[in-house]
């Protein structure tokens, strides 16, 4: 195998690894978001854990973050939680940074 082929294979492996880490970070962010949102909704214990799992599952409806945002927004609206779209999205961004840090530390 030529050095070009070796290099190409190395880039492919790095890409796959990076994608796996990003997927883990998104799942972690969604779990953290679910736990945060559960507090806003007045849930704790098993109910909070169950809600966090629902938030993680909601991300498999479509590509991107909108499905997760819509779930949390709808649940907040149903329980009259007074947080703006901006506040929810900002928290999602903060938790994504935290999730990436956690996944990186684990890996």
Secondary structure, DSSP 8 states (H G I E B T S, - for coil): --HHHHHHHHHHHHHHHHHHHHHHHHHHHHHHHHHHHHHHTT--HHHHHHHHHHHHHHTTSSSSSHHHHHHHHHHHHHTT----HHHHHHHHHHHHHHHHHHHHHH-
